[in-house]
Amino acid sequence: MALKALNFRLIFRVLGLVLIFEGLFLGLNLIACLVYDHSTIAPILKSLLITSVTGILLYYSSHYHSQKEIAKKDGFITVTLSWLAISLFGTLPYLISGGIPRFTDAFFESVSGFTTTGSSILANIEGLPRGILFWRSLTHWIGGMGIIMLMLAVFPFFKIGGMHLFNSEYSTASFERLKPKLIDTAKRLWMVYVLLTLAEIIMLCLGGMELFDSICHSFGTIATGGFSPKNTSLINYSPYIHYVVTVFMMLSGINFTLHYFWLTGVHKKLFQNEEFRYYLLIILVAGGLITLLLMGTNYSFEASFRHSFFQVVSIITSTGFSTDDYLIWPASAAAIIFFLMFVGGCAGSTSGGIKVVRHVISAKRMMQVFKNLAYPQTINKLFYNKNALEPGHVNSVMNFVFVYLLTFFAGFILLVIFGTDFATSAGSVATTLGGIGPGFGLTGPMGNFSMIPEAGKYLLCATMLLGRLELFTIYVLFSPGFWKS
C-alpha cells in the first residue's frame, strides 16, 4: 500500500479526537487538583491546554468527505499512532510539574500507565504531589478499557465508523457482541467498567482507606494496571483491603461481556464459558500450591492463603499490586509466579498476557496432534465452548503464542546486551510484555525500573505497546506486504 493510498485526513481526525479525549481527562484531573493539591493546578492546566489545542487543530485541519468507515489498513496505523500520541502527551504533567524531569523516564511512566502495565521508574512514589499521582493512576483507567473503545460510544456524532479501529485495538480479544451495533456494545462495556470502579471505591472506603487512595487503587485494579500512590503498594494495608482488591482483580480479569450477562440475569453464560472455568481452575491450583509452600515457612495459614491468592490473582490478571515480596518466597513459589506471567486473564477483559483462551486452544491442539498420530484414520475436530473451531482460527492462536514467546526471547537478549543482568532482563521483558508491572531481580515488587539503561527503557516501552495491542497490530506495520498497493 503506497503512502498516497493512506487516508491521512481521517487518520489525523481520529488522532485529534484521541487528544481531545485526553484533554477531557486532564480536565477531570484538574478537578482532583482543586480538591487535593493546589500546587499542581498550573502544570495540569498547561498540559490540558497543550493537549486539547493540538487535538482541536488536528481534528479541524483534516476535512474528510463521505467515507464513514475507516479502512482496515488505516485502522492499524491509526490505533498505533493513537497509543503513541496519548502516551507522548501524557508525559506533560510529569515534565511540566518537575515530578519526573527526564523525558525518557516520563515517557516510560506514561506508556506504562496507559498500557496498564504498572512498571515504574519511581523510587519515591509518595514524593510526588497528589495531583500528579492522580494523573498517574488515571492513565491506567483511561487505557484499561481502551481509548478507542471509549471513543466508539460517540463516533456516530463525529460520523466516523469504528469497526476496524476496534479490531486493531483488540486484534484477537473475544468481545462478544451484546447489541447489533458495536457502539451499543461499547456503551454497555463502559457501563460495567464504571460500575465495578465505583463498587470497589465504596468497598475500600468501608475498610478505612482514604478516599484519594481508594480512587487511585480502584483505577489500578479495574484497569488491571497496578500503580499505587504508596511506595509499598498494598503491603501496609489491612487483610480486609487485601481481600477486597483480590476479588476485584479477579473480576477484572473476566471477559466484561460475561459481567454484563450476569448483571442482566443471563447467569448461564458465565458457567458455560470454557475460558472462565479454566481461569478459575488456574487460580485455585496456583494459589493452593503457593499456600502450601508458604505454610512451610514462617507464615500462618491465613497469611499464606491471603498472600498466595492475592499475588496469583495479581499476576495472572496482569495487575501487579503486591502485599508481599515474592522474591523472598521459596524458589518453587517464585517459579510459579514467573510462569503465571505468561498466562494472562480472559480475553475481553482489561488484563494482558497471552490470555487463558489461547492456552486452552493450544493445549487442545496439542492433544489433537497426539490423537492424530495414534489414530491417523480418525478425523478429530477441535471444539471450544461446544463449537467446532476453524483450522484458520486455531492457526492464528498458535501463531500468536509463537510470536509472543519469540518477542519475549528477543527482548530478553536485547536487554542483556544493553547491560542488564539475566534475572532482571527476563523478569522485565516478561512483565512489560504481559502488562503486569513488577518483575524479577532489580525490578521485583520492592524494586523499580530506574536502573534499566536508557536504551532498555525504550525497548520496554516497545514491549508494553506490543503487549497492549496484542503484537500483530504493530508488527503488521513492518511487513513489506502491508505497504504494497
C-alpha positions in Angstrom: 0.0 0.0 0.0 1.6 3.2 -1.1 1.7 6.2 1.3 -0.5 8.2 -1.0 -3.2 5.5 -0.6 -3.4 6.2 3.2 -6.4 8.3 4.3 -4.3 10.9 6.2 -7.2 13.2 6.7 -9.2 10.5 8.5 -6.1 9.4 10.5 -5.3 12.9 11.7 -9.0 13.4 12.5 -9.0 10.4 14.8 -5.7 11.4 16.3 -7.3 14.8 17.0 -10.2 13.1 18.8 -7.8 11.0 20.9 -6.0 14.1 22.1 -9.3 15.9 22.8 -10.4 13.0 24.9 -7.1 13.1 26.7 -7.7 16.8 27.3 -11.1 16.0 28.9 -9.5 13.6 31.3 -6.9 16.2 32.2 -9.8 18.4 33.0 -11.1 15.7 35.4 -7.6 15.6 36.9 -7.8 19.4 37.3 -10.9 18.9 39.5 -8.9 16.5 41.6 -6.1 19.1 41.9 -8.6 21.6 43.2 -9.7 19.2 45.9 -6.4 17.6 46.9 -3.4 19.6 45.6 -3.4 23.2 44.5 0.3 23.1 43.7 -0.3 21.1 40.6 -3.2 23.2 39.1 -0.8 25.1 36.9 1.1 22.1 35.4 -2.2 20.2 34.8 -3.9 23.3 33.2 -0.9 23.8 30.9 -0.9 20.1 29.9 -4.7 20.3 29.3 -4.3 23.4 27.0 -1.4 22.0 25.0 -3.1 18.6 24.5 -6.6 20.0 23.7 -5.4 22.7 21.4 -3.2 20.2 19.5 -6.2 17.8 19.3 -8.6 20.5 18.0 -6.1 21.7 15.4 -5.6 18.1 14.1 -9.4 17.5 14.1 -10.5 20.6 12.3 -7.5 20.8 9.9 -8.4 17.4 8.5 -11.5 17.8 6.3 -12.9 14.5 5.4 -15.6 13.6 2.9 -18.1 10.7 2.5 -16.1 7.8 3.9 -17.8 6.7 7.1 -15.8 3.5 7.8 -12.1 3.8 8.3 -10.2 1.2 6.1 -8.6 -1.8 7.8 -5.0 -0.8 7.0 -5.7 2.8 8.1 -7.0 1.3 11.3 -3.7 -0.4 12.2 -1.8 2.8 11.6 -4.4 5.0 13.4 -4.5 2.8 16.5 -0.7 2.5 16.8 -0.3 6.3 16.4 -3.1 6.9 18.8 -1.4 5.0 21.6 1.9 6.7 20.8 0.2 10.1 20.8 -1.7 9.7 24.0 1.5 8.4 25.7 3.6 11.2 24.4 1.2 13.9 25.6 0.7 12.0 28.8 4.3 12.9 29.8 3.4 16.6 30.0 2.1 16.6 33.6 5.3 14.8 34.7 7.6 17.1 32.8 5.9 20.5 33.5 5.5 19.8 37.2 9.0 18.5 37.5 7.8 15.3 39.2 9.7 13.3 36.5 12.1 15.8 34.9 13.7 13.4 32.3 11.7 12.7 29.1 12.8 9.1 28.9 11.6 8.4 32.4 8.4 10.4 31.9 7.6 8.6 28.7 8.3 5.2 30.3 5.9 6.1 33.2 3.3 7.4 30.7 3.4 4.3 28.4 3.3 2.1 31.5 0.2 3.9 32.7 -1.8 3.9 29.6 -0.9 0.3 28.6 -1.9 -0.7 32.2 1.5 -2.3 32.7 2.3 -0.7 36.1 6.1 -0.8 35.8 7.6 2.3 37.3 10.9 4.2 37.3 9.9 6.0 40.6 11.9 5.2 43.7 9.8 7.5 45.9 6.3 7.5 44.7 4.9 9.3 47.7 7.3 12.2 47.0 5.1 13.2 44.0 2.3 15.7 44.5 -1.2 14.2 44.7 -2.3 15.9 41.5 0.4 14.0 39.6 -0.3 10.8 41.5 -3.9 11.1 40.5 -2.9 11.6 36.8 -0.6 8.6 37.1 -3.5 6.4 38.3 -6.0 7.9 35.9 -3.8 6.9 32.9 -4.5 3.3 34.0 -8.2 3.8 34.0 -8.2 5.5 30.6 -6.1 2.7 29.0 -7.8 -0.2 30.7 -10.9 -0.4 28.5 -9.1 1.4 25.8 -9.3 4.9 24.3 -10.7 3.6 21.1 -13.5 1.7 22.9 -14.4 4.9 24.7 -14.5 7.0 21.5 -16.7 4.4 19.8 -19.5 5.4 22.1 -19.5 8.9 20.5 -18.2 8.1 17.0 -21.7 8.5 15.4 -21.7 12.1 16.5 -18.4 12.6 14.6 -19.6 10.4 11.7 -16.6 8.1 11.8 -17.1 4.3 11.7 -15.1 2.3 14.3 -15.1 -1.4 13.4 -11.6 -1.5 12.0 -10.3 0.6 14.8 -11.9 -1.8 17.3 -10.4 -4.8 15.5 -7.0 -3.1 15.5 -7.0 -2.3 19.2 -8.5 -5.7 20.2 -7.0 -7.7 17.4 -7.9 -11.1 18.8 -9.8 -10.4 22.0 -13.2 -12.1 22.2 -15.6 -9.3 23.0 -19.0 -10.8 22.3 -21.5 -8.5 20.7 -24.1 -7.5 23.2 -26.1 -5.5 20.7 -26.2 -5.4 16.9 -24.3 -2.1 16.8 -20.7 -2.0 18.1 -21.4 1.4 19.5 -24.1 0.0 21.8 -21.7 -2.8 22.9 -19.1 -0.2 23.8 -21.5 1.8 25.9 -22.6 -1.3 27.9 -19.0 -2.5 28.5 -18.1 1.0 29.7 -21.1 0.9 32.0 -19.8 -2.3 33.6 -16.3 -0.8 33.8 -17.7 2.3 35.7 -19.9 0.2 38.0 -17.0 -2.0 39.0 -14.8 1.0 39.7 -17.5 2.7 41.9 -18.2 -0.5 43.7 -14.5 -1.0 44.6 -14.1 2.6 45.7 -17.0 2.2 48.2 -15.7 -1.2 49.5 -12.2 0.2 50.1 -13.6 3.3 51.8 -15.7 1.0 54.1 -12.4 -0.7 55.0 -10.9 2.5 56.2 -8.9 3.5 53.2 -8.8 7.2 52.5 -11.0 8.3 49.5 -8.0 9.5 47.4 -6.2 6.2 47.9 -9.4 4.3 47.3 -9.9 6.0 43.9 -6.3 5.5 42.8 -6.2 1.9 43.8 -9.6 1.2 42.2 -8.4 2.8 38.9 -5.4 0.5 39.1 -7.4 -2.6 40.0 -10.3 -2.4 37.5 -7.9 -1.5 34.7 -5.5 -4.3 35.9 -2.8 -1.7 36.0 -1.1 -1.7 39.4 0.0 1.8 40.0 -0.3 2.6 43.7 0.1 6.0 45.4 2.2 4.2 48.0 5.8 3.2 47.9 5.0 -0.2 49.3 1.9 -0.8 47.2 -0.7 -2.5 49.4 1.6 -4.2 51.8 0.8 -2.0 54.8 -3.0 -2.2 54.4 -5.3 -4.5 56.4 -6.3 -8.0 55.4 -9.7 -6.7 54.6 -8.3 -4.4 51.9 -6.2 -7.3 50.6 -9.2 -9.5 50.2 -11.3 -6.7 48.6 -8.6 -6.0 46.0 -8.1 -9.7 45.3 -11.8 -10.1 44.5 -11.9 -7.0 42.2 -8.7 -8.0 40.4 -10.2 -11.4 39.8 -13.4 -9.8 38.5 -11.5 -7.5 36.2 -9.7 -10.5 34.7 -13.0 -11.9 33.4 -14.4 -11.1 30.0 -16.5 -8.0 30.5 -19.3 -9.3 28.3 -19.8 -12.0 30.9 -20.2 -9.3 33.6 -22.9 -7.7 31.5 -24.7 -11.0 31.0 -24.6 -11.7 34.8 -25.9 -8.2 35.7 -28.8 -8.7 33.2 -29.7 -12.1 34.7 -28.2 -14.4 32.0 -26.2 -16.3 34.5 -25.7 -19.5 32.5 -23.4 -17.6 30.1 -20.8 -17.4 32.8 -20.7 -21.0 33.7 -20.9 -22.2 30.1 -17.8 -20.3 29.2 -14.9 -22.6 29.0 -12.2 -19.9 29.4 -13.8 -18.7 32.6 -13.8 -22.2 34.1 -10.1 -22.7 33.3 -9.3 -19.2 34.6 -10.7 -20.1 38.0 -9.0 -23.5 37.9 -5.6 -22.0 37.3 -6.1 -19.5 40.1 -7.2 -22.2 42.5 -4.4 -24.6 41.7 -1.6 -22.0 41.7 -2.9 -20.3 44.8 -3.3 -23.6 46.6 0.2 -24.7 45.7 1.8 -21.5 46.9 -0.3 -21.5 50.1 1.2 -25.0 50.9 4.7 -23.8 50.1 4.4 -20.7 52.3 2.9 -22.6 55.2 6.3 -24.4 55.4 7.9 -21.1 56.3 7.1 -18.6 58.9 3.7 -17.6 57.5 0.4 -18.6 59.3 -2.3 -20.4 57.3 -4.3 -17.2 56.9 -1.3 -15.1 55.8 -0.2 -17.9 53.5 -3.6 -18.1 51.9 -4.1 -14.3 51.6 -0.7 -13.5 50.2 -0.7 -16.5 47.9 -4.1 -15.9 46.3 -3.5 -12.1 46.2 -0.2 -12.5 44.3 -1.5 -15.2 42.0 -4.6 -13.1 41.0 -2.4 -10.0 40.7 0.0 -11.7 38.3 -2.5 -13.7 36.2 -4.7 -10.6 35.7 -1.6 -8.5 35.0 -2.5 -6.1 37.7 0.8 -6.1 39.6 -0.2 -5.0 43.1 1.8 -6.5 45.9 1.1 -7.5 49.5 4.4 -9.2 50.0 7.8 -9.6 48.3 7.5 -12.9 46.3 11.3 -12.8 45.7 11.9 -13.9 49.3 9.4 -16.8 49.0 10.7 -20.3 48.4 12.2 -20.7 44.9 9.4 -23.0 43.7 6.8 -20.4 44.7 8.6 -17.7 42.8 8.9 -20.0 39.8 5.1 -20.4 39.8 4.8 -16.7 39.8 7.2 -16.3 36.9 5.3 -18.9 34.8 2.0 -17.1 35.6 3.4 -14.0 33.9 2.8 -15.9 30.6 -0.8 -16.9 31.3 -2.9 -13.7 31.4 -6.5 -13.3 32.2 -9.6 -13.8 30.0 -9.9 -12.4 26.5 -12.2 -9.4 26.5 -11.0 -8.3 30.0 -8.7 -5.5 30.9 -5.9 -7.9 31.6 -2.8 -8.5 29.4 -0.7 -11.5 28.6 -1.3 -14.4 26.3 -4.8 -15.0 27.7 -6.3 -18.2 29.0 -8.3 -19.0 25.9 -5.2 -19.2 23.8 -3.6 -21.6 26.3 -6.8 -23.7 26.2 -6.9 -23.9 22.4 -3.1 -24.6 22.2 -3.5 -27.4 24.7 -6.4 -28.9 22.8 -4.4 -28.6 19.5 -1.5 -30.4 21.1 -3.8 -33.2 22.2 -5.4 -33.3 18.7 -1.9 -33.8 17.2 -1.2 -36.7 19.6 -4.6 -38.3 18.7 -3.9 -38.0 15.0 -0.6 -39.7 15.5 -2.1 -42.6 17.4 -5.2 -42.9 15.2 -4.3 -41.4 11.8 -7.6 -42.6 10.1 -9.7 -40.7 12.6 -10.9 -37.1 12.0 -10.6 -35.2 15.2 -12.3 -31.8 15.3 -11.3 -29.2 17.8 -14.1 -27.8 19.9 -14.2 -24.7 22.2 -17.4 -23.8 24.1 -19.0 -26.7 22.2 -18.4 -25.0 18.9 -16.0 -26.5 16.2 -13.1 -24.3 15.5 -12.0 -23.5 12.0 -8.3 -24.5 11.2 -7.5 -20.9 10.4 -8.6 -19.7 13.8 -6.6 -22.4 15.5 -3.5 -21.5 13.4 -3.9 -17.8 14.3 -3.9 -18.7 18.0 -0.8 -20.9 17.6 0.9 -18.2 15.6 0.2 -15.6 18.3 1.7 -17.8 21.1 4.8 -18.5 19.0 5.3 -14.8 18.1 4.7 -13.8 21.8 7.4 -16.2 23.0 9.7 -15.1 20.2 9.2 -11.5 21.2 10.0 -12.3 24.8 13.2 -14.1 24.0 14.3 -11.3 21.5 13.6 -8.7 24.2 15.4 -10.7 26.8 18.5 -11.0 24.7 18.5 -7.3 23.7 18.1 -6.2 27.4 21.1 -8.4 28.4 23.1 -6.8 25.5 22.2 -3.4 26.9 23.9 -4.4 30.2 21.1 -5.8 32.4 21.6 -9.0 34.4 19.8 -12.2 33.3 17.1 -12.3 36.1 16.3 -8.6 35.7 16.1 -8.9 31.9 13.9 -12.0 31.9 11.5 -10.5 34.5 11.4 -7.1 32.9 10.5 -8.3 29.5 8.0 -10.8 30.7 6.3 -8.3 32.9 6.2 -5.4 30.4 5.1 -7.7 27.5 2.3 -9.1 29.7 1.4 -5.7 31.1 2.0 -6.9 34.7 4.3 -4.4 36.4 6.8 -5.9 38.9 9.4 -8.4 37.5 12.4 -10.2 39.0 15.8 -9.1 40.1 16.2 -5.3 40.4 12.6 -4.8 39.1 10.9 -7.0 41.6 8.0 -6.0 43.9 10.3 -3.9 46.1 12.4 -2.5 43.2 11.7 -0.3 40.2 12.9 0.3 36.6 15.1 3.3 37.3 18.3 1.3 36.9 17.4 0.0 33.5 19.7 1.6 30.8 18.1 4.3 28.7 18.0 2.1 25.6 16.5 -0.6 27.7 13.7 1.7 28.8 12.7 2.4 25.2 12.8 -1.3 24.5 10.5 -2.0 27.4 8.2 0.8 26.2 8.0 -1.0 22.9 7.2 -4.3 24.6 4.5 -2.6 26.6 2.8 -1.2 23.5 3.3 -4.6 21.7 1.6 -6.4 24.5 -1.2 -3.9 24.9 -2.0 -4.1 21.2 -1.5 -7.8 21.0 1.6 -7.8 18.8 0.2 -8.0 15.3 -1.4 -4.6 15.2 2.2 -3.2 15.4 4.1 -6.0 13.7 2.0 -5.8 10.6 3.3 -2.2 10.0 6.8 -3.7 9.5 5.5 -6.2 6.9 6.6 -5.3 3.3 3.3 -6.6 2.0 1.4 -4.2 4.2 2.7 -1.2 2.2 2.1 -2.7 -1.2 -0.6 -1.1 -3.3 
